[in-house]
Amino acid sequence: MGTYPIDVSAGGAVLLGGRICCDGFHRECETRVQTHVHDDHMEHFETSKGYQNILMTDATKNLLIAEFNADLLFRDNIRSMQIGMAHEIMDCRVILLPSDHMLGSVQVGVELSNGMTVGYSGDFHWPLEKVIQVDALVVDSTYGSPDCRRAYSQDEVEGRLFQLVSSKLKRGPVHIKAHRGTLQRALQVLSGAVDCPMVGSSRLCGEVDVYRQFGYGIGQVVPAESPEGKSILTGDRFIRFYGKGDRLPVQPAGVTLTLSAYMSRPDDPITEFSDRSFGVAVSNHADFDGTLAYVEATGAKFVLTDSMRGAHALELALEIQRHLGKEARPSSHEATREWGV
């Protein structure tokens, strides 16, 4: 990786120069940037709380407070950063730009003391209105294979989701399982569009409250544990949403939808596993073509593909070299490195 001071440690920390890391703990870095709240990006957060300054968007901080409560609101070393504004952090300048992956998620750009710029994509959607401009980039490789192309837009997927839910509600309840961000997107699509109660866990209702604070148009979600929620769940017309920590019933009545682009078909966003089980390719991740377009848009001369959080790091590095003519390699997971800058 020559003179470009970027890597991904064995613990999952994305290293941007010698003093700043993202989404993981690294003892040599005084500052951690938290790009978003998905579990695979929260490694060693409790350790970071004790040793590092942690920077994030206000939305990400509010989501973490809703989940963990505890002392996050009062800690001096956990700070919100304004999106789009460069901040002086030690001898670096750090800027966060939206990645459109979920509420609060960001790309991270760092200008080092020698003028070099390095950055991390985080998980990202494509297209984006603004893209970090860097000399060297660490990029997410979740959909970094040419096999991960989708011949449909997310607008089309959301339309198909609405049609499928509306159709299946005529026969009974609908159960929807998804990751954070994706689940709230589905709630937004269906709110006010389907005439039936929406039910979720108290944890999910707390997350929805945060989403509403930041402009998401999500209607009432009734807590499943409440008397009203328990009454609704004895009926045959409702949508039950399942997020982080929520378990589907062993034999749920009605139809179950899993919202994920993983293992989906490239030509059709709906996968029918049975007459009562479907996959819907709702995703806030860029596909392969979107990933290449993002890398090109950053202007990076060197690209490191993150092999800690995706199965296609080597494949993506080779495709970046082939299609874009840029130097690219998968991350090494070395905890320390002499970069010579």
N, C-alpha and C positions, 0 to 999 in steps of 0.2 A: 504494500500500500504506500510505499515510498514516503513522500513528504506530506501526505494528506492525513491529518490527525483525527481519523474516525475509525471506529470499530464497534463491535458488540461483544460484551463480556460474557463469560460462561454463566453469569447470573442474570443475563438478559438486559443489562444496562446498555443503552445506546450512548457511545462516548463521542462527544463533539468537542475536540480539543482536550486539554488536560484538566479542566476545572468544571466542566458542565456535562452532565449526563441526563438521559431521558428514560423514564419508565423502568427504572431499576436502581438498585443501590450500588455505588462504587466508591470505595473508601477514599480514593485519591481526588474525588470531585466534591467540592464544597457545595455545589448547587445541583438539584435535581429538577427537571421540568417534567410535569405529569401531563401527557398529551390528551388522555381521556381515561375513563373509569373502567373499561373492560378488564376482566380479571387477568388476562395474559399480559397486560401492561402495568399491573399493580404489584409486581414482584418486589418483596422486601420493603413495602411501603412503611411498615412499622419501624424497621431499622432506620430508614431514611428520616423518619420523624425525630429520632434521637440524635442524628449526626449531621444532617444536611439542611440547608434552606431549600424549601420546595415551592416551586412556582407553577401556577396553573391559571386557567381562566376562572372567572367568577362563577360561571355555570358549573364547571367541573367541581369547584369547591363546594357549591351548594348540593350537588348530587352526593358527594362524599359525606357531607354533614348529615344529609337525610338518611344515608345508609348506616354510618358508624356513630353519628352524634358525638359522644365523648368530648374531647377537648379541641377538636379541629378548629372550631370557631375562635378560640382564644389563644392559639399558639402563634407566637411572634414569627416563627420560622416557616409558617405556611402562608403564602401571600398570593393574592390575585394579581394577574397582569392584564392590562388592557390590550385587546386584539388590535393589531395593525400599528402599534406604537413601539418604536425601538427603546429598549431599556438598557441602561448601563449596569452590567453585572460584573463586579470585580474589574478586570481589564478587558472585558468583552462587551459587545452590544448584541442583545437578544431580541428577536422579534417573533411574535406568534401570529400566524395567519390561519383562518378557518380551513379545516380539512373536509367539512361536510359529512363526516362519518357518523357522528351522533352529536347530541347537545354538548357543547363545550370543547369538542375535539379540535386539535390544531396541528399544523405543520410548525416546525421549529427551525429558525435560521439564526446562526451565530456568526458574528464578525469577530475574528480573533485580533489580538494586539498587533500582529504583523500584517493586517489587512486581508488575510485569507478569509473566505466565507465557507462555512460548512453547515450542513442541515440534515434534518430528519423529516421524512414524509409523515410519520405516524401512519395510522390507518386512514385511508382517504377515499373519497368518492371522486368521480370524474364525469363531466368537466367541472373545473373550479374557476371562480371569478379571478382569484389572485393566487399566484404560486411563488414560493420562496425562490430567490435567485442566489445560487451558490456555486462555488468551485467544486465542492465534493459533497456527495449526497449518500445518506443511508436511506434505502427505500424498502417499504413493505413488499413482501413477495408472496402474499397469500394466494393471489390469482396470477402468478407469474409464469404460467405455462401457456403455450399456444392453444392447448386444449380448453383453456378457461376463457373462451370467447362467448359472448351472448348476442344473439341476433335480435334482441328486443330491448326497448328502453325501460327504465323503471316506471315511467308514466304508464306504459302498456301493462306492466306487471301489476301495478296498483289497480288499474281498471279490471284486470282479470280477477284479482283478489276480491274486489267488491262483488263482481258477478258470481263468483263461486260461493262466497258467504251468503249472499242473498238467496241463491238457489238452494243451498243446503239447510238454511233456516226454515224452509217450508216443511222439512221432514223432522226437525228436532234441533237440539242445541248444537252450537259450534264451539270447539275448544281450539285455541290458538296459542302455540308455543313459539317463542322467539327470544333472541338475545336483546339486551338493552339497545335502545336506538331503533332497531328494526321493529321491536314491539310497539314503541311509542309512535313510530311512523304509521303502523297499521291502525292504531287507535285513532290517529288523526284522520286517516282515510275513511274510516268507518263511522266516526262520530257524526251524528246528524244525518247520515246517509242510510242507516238501517234502523228500523223501528223496533228495537228490542233492548232490554237492559244489558249493560256491559259490567262484568264482574271481575275483580282481581284481588290479589292478596293485599293486606295492609301495607306491606313493603312496596308493592307496585303502586298503590295509591299515593304513597309518599313521594315516589319518583315522579309520578304524573303531576303532582302539585308543583314540583320544581320546573318541569317542562312548561307548565302554564305560565309560571312567572316570567319565562323567557319567550313568550309569544306563541306557544303551540296551542292550536285550537282543538283541545281534547275535551269532550263532554264528560258527563258524570260517570265515574267508575265506582261501583258499589263495593265496599270491602266484603270479601267472601265470608269473613268471620263475624260480620254484623248480623243482627236479627233479620234485617231486610235482605242481606246477601244470602243467608241460609234459606230464606223463604223463596227467593228467586231460583235458587239452585234445585229446588224440588219440582220446578215446572219443566216445560219442554220447549221453551223459546227464550234463549239467552245466548250471549257470547261470553265465554270464560277465558280470560287471558292468563298465561303462565310465563313469568319472567324468571329472573335469577332466584334460585333457592326454592322455586315452586315445583311440586311434583304432580304430574298428571295422574289421575286415577288409573288403577290397573285396567279397568274396563269402562272407559268413559262412555256415557250414553251420547248418541249422535255422531258427529263427524269431528275428526282431529286434523288440523292444518299445522304443519311445521314450516316456518318462514325462514328460508336459508337458500342461498345460491349454491351451497356445497352439494355436490353430487346431482346437480340439476342438469336438465338437457339444454344444449346450446340453442336449440331452435324453438323451444316451447317452455314458458315459465311454470307451467303446471305439470307436476308429476303425480300420476295416480298410482298409489301403492295398493289400494283396495277401494271398494266403494265407500269405505268409511275413513280412509286415511290418504292425505294428499300432502305433497310438498309444493310450496310456492316460492319462487326465486326472488323474494324481496331482499335486496341487498344494498347496503351503503358502502360496499367495497367496489373500487374500480376493477374491471375485468382486465384481461391481458392487454388488449389494445389501449385501454385507458391508462394502464400502468406505463406503457411505453410513451404515450403522449405526455404523461405527467413528467417523466424523466427528461424528455426532450425540452419541455417548457421551463424546467429549472435552470437550464444552461450548464448543468454540471459537466465538468471534464472527466471526473472519476466518480464511479458509482459502486457502492457497497450494498449488496442485497442481504437483507436480514434473514439469516437461516435459523434463528431461534423461534420465530413465530410463523413460519410458513414452510411448506414442503417443497417449494420450487425455487429456492435461492440460487442453486447452481444453474438450473435451466434458464432462469431469468437473466443471470449475468451473461450467459452465452448469447441469449437473444438480444440483449442490449448491445453487445459487441457487434453482432451480425446486422441488426437493423439500424442502429444509431451510430455505429462506429466509435463508441466511447469505451474507454478502459473501464472494465467492470469485473468484480470478483465477489464471491459470497463471503460473509463475515467469518472471522477466524475464531471468535470466542476467547481470545487471549485477554487475560485480566489486566495486564499492563503492557505497555509498548513504548519503545523509544522512537519517536517520530522525527526528531531532528529539526523541529521548528520552534 
